[in-house]
């Protein structure tokens, strides 16, 4: 209406139209390097802080989770298996919005959403059976006690390992 009534010119109209119809915020993706290059520049402490794993544990985790060489999304977006794993780890290490991950991964919010969906589907599809039935050998009391002792040995936040019986 304002344009028709000559209250604003064409340039102002286009600016307002663009601002009001944009679904995703615009970010300068090209200024961010891909994650593989960033890994070379990260300290071990920064890596552990961002991803909750040691850099030296990354290959073992990649293999243990049977991460594929690449993830291909329904719209054709492709991410390396390592990029997908790191995105997954970072997303679940701390509650954050996908837009908060743009500086780290250099991907748009829709791309990251699709990649994270693929990674999550892979992990759930490969290992979901381990959580569907809690009657698993690795969840028996003697194994849980051993896990608790090992976590304590590695420097858990609690002062003593898990103790048998109810706590009073």
Buried (B, 14 or more C-beta within 10 A) or exposed (E): EEBEEEEBEEEEBEEEEEEEEEEEEEBEEEEBEEBEEBBEEBEEEEBBEBBEBEBEBBEEBBEEBEBBEEBEBEEEBEBBBBBBBBBBBBBEBEEEEBEEBBEBBBBBBBBBBBBBEBBBEBBEEEEEEEEEEEEEEEEEEEEEBEBBEEBBEEEBEEEEBBEEEEEE
